Amino acid sequence: MKELSFKSVFTPFFLLIFAAMFASTFTDQYIALKVERLVSSPKGLSDTLWVWGTLSLLSAIFFPMLFAILCSYNIVKQPPSFADYFEENLELSMIESLRSWGKSFMWSLVFILPGIAKFILFTLTPYVVLFSRKYKEGAVDALQYSSLICKQNLKKVNLWLTVFYVGVPIALYFTVEPYRLLRDYPLAGTLIIFLKTLAEYGFHYMMLKIFLNYMNQTEFAESIPEIPAEVMVEYSEDMPESPAEETPEDNQEENSENGTVDESPEEVPVEVPEDGTKEER
């Protein structure tokens, strides 16, 4: 896996991430306005309140998942086209996001702290879906795998969650909160959305560094490229065979298999007289 670079923020693709953040902010403000009007209505609460509440919940699940997909693609720069990448990972990302939110909610019914703990441990679930080979092969569960990695990097995960989910929202609240509404301050609101986009991008960048560092030490380190069988066949056919040196034992075995006898004449010993001259025959 190639090294990450925050300079990828300066690409045209970043405009798509900004557009997604704009859509998320506009949707949240529109739903909040509708709920506020329903609550303050002199007619009292109506059944449509549940509709807007459901839409708000789906928005809170869908847009964070979408940001994870978009930011991860722009940061890591995967080889496939974005259309193939998005189509391949959208369904599984949605399923695992619903599972993580559902389990976190169930644990929060026991007490608030267990729900928060599960939310922290499931932080890396989107990246497991996007980049883990073991997950794509069905060898691991996304939530359990995310919990395993987070437990081994708990200090770093907690640090960046605190910075981007607590520190940045508090800073924006005390500085630009009166200007965040798009219907009242469209220009200032758009600028605030741009700052939120940078913060979201920075969060996914830091989480990806933690996740891919673990992958480089485990999954990616274990992967050794294999040569396809057909390539090996073509390679062996193209290579000339070097002739092996034949030994007398090999010749005897070959002759015995063919039913032939080696008829080479035996060497006749030469008698040497005492005077040192060879005896002529």
C-alpha positions as CSV (number, residue, x, y, z in Angstrom):
1,M,0.0,0.0,0.0
2,K,1.4,3.4,-1.0
3,E,2.1,6.0,1.6
4,L,-0.6,8.5,2.4
5,S,-0.2,12.2,1.7
6,F,-2.5,15.0,3.0
7,K,-1.6,16.9,-0.2
8,S,-4.3,14.8,-1.9
9,V,-6.8,17.4,-0.5
10,F,-5.7,19.7,-3.3
11,T,-7.4,17.7,-6.1
12,P,-10.6,18.2,-8.0
13,F,-12.1,15.1,-6.3
14,F,-12.1,17.1,-3.1
15,L,-15.0,19.2,-4.5
16,L,-17.1,16.0,-4.5
17,I,-16.4,15.6,-0.8
18,F,-17.2,19.2,-0.2
19,A,-20.5,18.8,-2.1
20,A,-21.4,15.8,0.1
21,M,-20.7,17.8,3.2
22,F,-22.8,20.7,1.8
23,A,-25.7,18.2,1.2
24,S,-25.3,16.7,4.7
25,T,-25.4,20.2,6.3
26,F,-28.3,21.4,4.2
27,T,-30.3,18.2,5.0
28,D,-29.6,18.4,8.8
29,Q,-30.7,22.1,8.9
30,Y,-33.8,21.5,6.8
31,I,-34.9,18.6,9.0
32,A,-34.1,20.6,12.2
33,L,-36.2,23.5,10.8
34,K,-39.2,21.1,10.1
35,V,-39.0,19.5,13.5
36,E,-38.8,22.9,15.2
37,R,-41.9,24.1,13.4
38,L,-43.8,21.0,14.3
39,V,-42.8,21.3,18.0
40,S,-43.8,24.9,18.2
41,S,-47.0,24.5,16.2
42,P,-50.2,25.6,18.1
43,K,-51.9,22.4,16.7
44,G,-49.5,20.3,18.8
45,L,-47.4,17.4,17.6
46,S,-48.4,15.5,14.5
47,D,-47.5,12.0,13.2
48,T,-45.1,13.6,10.7
49,L,-42.6,14.2,13.5
50,W,-41.7,10.5,13.4
51,V,-41.0,10.8,9.7
52,W,-38.6,13.6,10.1
53,G,-37.0,11.9,13.1
54,T,-36.4,8.8,11.0
55,L,-35.0,10.8,8.2
56,S,-32.6,12.5,10.6
57,L,-31.4,9.1,11.9
58,L,-30.8,7.8,8.4
59,S,-28.9,10.9,7.5
60,A,-26.7,10.5,10.6
61,I,-25.9,7.0,9.3
62,F,-25.6,7.5,5.6
63,F,-23.5,10.6,5.4
64,P,-20.6,9.5,7.7
65,M,-20.4,6.3,5.7
66,L,-20.3,8.3,2.4
67,F,-17.6,10.6,3.8
68,A,-15.5,7.5,4.7
69,I,-15.8,6.1,1.2
70,L,-15.0,9.4,-0.6
71,C,-12.2,10.4,1.7
72,S,-10.6,7.0,1.6
73,Y,-10.7,6.9,-2.1
74,N,-9.0,10.3,-2.5
75,I,-6.4,9.7,0.2
76,V,-5.3,6.1,-0.8
77,K,-5.9,6.4,-4.6
78,Q,-7.1,2.9,-5.3
79,P,-6.4,1.6,-8.9
80,P,-10.1,1.0,-9.9
81,S,-12.2,3.8,-11.3
82,F,-14.4,5.6,-8.7
83,A,-17.6,4.1,-10.2
84,D,-16.3,0.5,-9.7
85,Y,-14.9,1.4,-6.3
86,F,-18.2,3.0,-5.2
87,E,-20.4,0.2,-6.6
88,E,-18.3,-2.5,-5.0
89,N,-18.2,-1.0,-1.5
90,L,-21.5,0.9,-1.1
91,E,-23.8,-2.0,-0.1
92,L,-21.3,-3.7,2.3
93,S,-20.4,-0.3,3.8
94,M,-24.1,0.4,4.4
95,I,-24.7,-3.0,6.0
96,E,-21.7,-2.8,8.3
97,S,-22.6,0.8,9.3
98,L,-26.1,-0.2,10.3
99,R,-24.6,-3.1,12.3
100,S,-22.2,-0.9,14.1
101,W,-24.8,1.7,14.9
102,G,-27.3,-1.0,16.0
103,K,-24.8,-2.7,18.4
104,S,-23.7,0.7,19.8
105,F,-27.3,1.6,20.4
106,M,-28.1,-1.7,22.1
107,W,-25.1,-1.3,24.4
108,S,-26.1,2.2,25.2
109,L,-29.4,0.9,26.6
110,V,-27.5,-0.9,29.3
111,F,-25.6,2.3,30.1
112,I,-24.3,5.2,28.2
113,L,-20.6,4.3,28.7
114,P,-20.7,0.8,27.1
115,G,-22.4,2.4,24.1
116,I,-19.7,5.0,23.8
117,A,-17.0,2.3,24.2
118,K,-18.5,0.2,21.3
119,F,-18.8,3.3,19.1
120,I,-15.0,3.9,19.6
121,L,-14.2,0.3,18.9
122,F,-16.2,0.3,15.7
123,T,-14.6,3.5,14.4
124,L,-12.4,1.6,11.8
125,T,-15.3,-0.5,10.4
126,P,-15.6,1.4,7.1
127,Y,-11.9,0.9,6.4
128,V,-12.1,-2.8,7.1
129,V,-14.8,-3.0,4.4
130,L,-12.8,-0.9,2.0
131,F,-9.3,-2.3,2.3
132,S,-9.2,-5.6,4.2
133,R,-8.6,-8.7,2.0
134,K,-9.5,-11.0,4.8
135,Y,-12.9,-9.3,5.1
136,K,-13.5,-9.6,1.4
137,E,-12.6,-13.3,1.6
138,G,-15.1,-13.8,4.4
139,A,-12.4,-14.7,6.9
140,V,-13.1,-12.0,9.5
141,D,-16.1,-10.0,10.9
142,A,-15.8,-6.3,10.2
143,L,-16.9,-5.2,13.7
144,Q,-14.7,-7.7,15.5
145,Y,-11.7,-6.8,13.3
146,S,-12.2,-3.1,13.9
147,S,-12.4,-3.8,17.6
148,L,-9.2,-5.7,17.5
149,I,-7.3,-3.0,15.7
150,C,-8.7,-0.2,17.9
151,K,-7.7,-2.1,21.1
152,Q,-4.1,-2.3,19.8
153,N,-4.1,1.5,18.9
154,L,-6.5,2.7,21.6
155,K,-4.6,5.8,22.6
156,K,-4.2,7.1,19.1
157,V,-7.9,6.4,18.2
158,N,-9.1,8.1,21.4
159,L,-6.8,11.1,20.7
160,W,-8.1,11.8,17.2
161,L,-11.7,11.1,18.1
162,T,-11.4,13.7,20.9
163,V,-9.7,16.2,18.6
164,F,-12.2,15.9,15.7
165,Y,-15.4,14.9,17.5
166,V,-15.1,17.1,20.6
167,G,-12.4,19.8,20.1
168,V,-13.3,20.9,16.5
169,P,-17.1,21.1,17.2
170,I,-16.5,23.1,20.4
171,A,-14.2,25.5,18.6
172,L,-16.7,26.0,15.7
173,Y,-19.5,26.5,18.2
174,F,-17.8,29.3,20.1
175,T,-16.5,31.1,17.0
176,V,-18.9,30.7,14.0
177,E,-22.1,29.2,15.4
178,P,-24.3,32.3,14.8
179,Y,-23.4,32.1,11.1
180,R,-23.8,28.5,10.3
181,L,-27.4,28.6,9.0
182,L,-27.4,28.7,5.2
183,R,-30.8,30.3,4.9
184,D,-29.6,33.4,6.9
185,Y,-25.9,33.5,6.0
186,P,-25.3,31.6,2.8
187,L,-21.7,32.8,2.2
188,A,-20.5,32.4,5.8
189,G,-22.4,29.1,6.1
190,T,-20.6,27.8,3.0
191,L,-17.3,28.8,4.4
192,I,-18.1,27.0,7.6
193,I,-19.0,23.9,5.6
194,F,-15.6,24.1,3.9
195,L,-13.9,24.2,7.3
196,K,-16.0,21.2,8.4
197,T,-14.9,19.4,5.2
198,L,-11.3,19.9,6.0
199,A,-11.8,18.6,9.6
200,E,-13.6,15.5,8.3
201,Y,-10.9,14.9,5.7
202,G,-8.2,15.2,8.4
203,F,-10.1,12.8,10.7
204,H,-10.2,10.1,8.0
205,Y,-6.6,10.8,7.1
206,M,-5.4,10.1,10.7
207,M,-7.7,7.0,11.0
208,L,-6.4,5.6,7.7
209,K,-2.8,6.0,8.9
210,I,-3.6,3.9,12.0
211,F,-5.5,1.3,10.0
212,L,-3.1,0.9,7.1
213,N,-0.1,0.8,9.4
214,Y,-1.7,-2.3,11.0
215,M,-2.5,-3.7,7.5
216,N,1.1,-3.2,6.4
217,Q,2.3,-5.2,9.4
218,T,-0.2,-8.0,9.0
219,E,-2.2,-8.6,5.8
220,F,-0.1,-6.8,3.3
221,A,3.1,-8.2,4.7
222,E,1.8,-11.7,4.4
223,S,0.8,-11.3,0.7
224,I,3.4,-12.7,-1.7
225,P,2.6,-12.4,-5.4
226,E,2.0,-15.8,-7.0
227,I,2.9,-16.6,-10.6
228,P,-0.1,-17.9,-12.5
229,A,0.0,-21.6,-13.5
230,E,-0.4,-20.8,-17.2
231,V,2.5,-18.4,-17.0
232,M,4.7,-21.1,-15.5
233,V,3.7,-23.6,-18.3
234,E,4.6,-21.1,-21.0
235,Y,7.9,-20.3,-19.2
236,S,8.9,-24.0,-18.9
237,E,8.0,-24.7,-22.6
238,D,10.1,-21.8,-23.8
239,M,13.2,-22.7,-21.7
240,P,15.6,-25.1,-23.6
241,E,16.4,-28.3,-21.8
242,S,20.1,-28.6,-21.0
243,P,21.5,-32.1,-22.0
244,A,22.5,-34.1,-19.0
245,E,25.8,-36.0,-19.1
246,E,25.4,-39.7,-19.5
247,T,27.3,-42.0,-17.2
248,P,28.1,-45.7,-17.9
249,E,25.6,-46.7,-15.3
250,D,22.9,-44.8,-17.2
251,N,24.0,-46.5,-20.5
252,Q,23.7,-50.0,-18.9
253,E,20.3,-49.2,-17.5
254,E,19.1,-47.9,-20.9
255,N,20.5,-51.0,-22.7
256,S,18.9,-53.4,-20.2
257,E,15.5,-51.7,-20.7
258,N,15.9,-51.9,-24.5
259,G,17.0,-55.5,-24.4
260,T,20.4,-54.8,-25.9
261,V,23.8,-55.9,-24.7
262,D,26.8,-53.7,-24.9
263,E,29.1,-55.5,-27.3
264,S,32.1,-53.3,-26.9
265,P,35.3,-55.4,-27.0
266,E,37.0,-56.0,-23.7
267,E,40.5,-54.7,-23.2
268,V,43.2,-57.4,-23.7
269,P,46.0,-57.1,-21.2
270,V,49.4,-56.6,-22.8
271,E,52.2,-58.8,-21.4
272,V,55.5,-57.0,-20.9
273,P,58.7,-59.1,-21.1
274,E,61.5,-58.7,-18.6
275,D,63.6,-56.8,-21.1
276,G,61.0,-53.9,-21.1
277,T,59.8,-54.4,-24.8
278,K,56.3,-55.1,-25.7
279,E,55.6,-58.6,-27.1
280,E,54.4,-58.4,-30.7
281,R,51.4,-60.5,-31.6
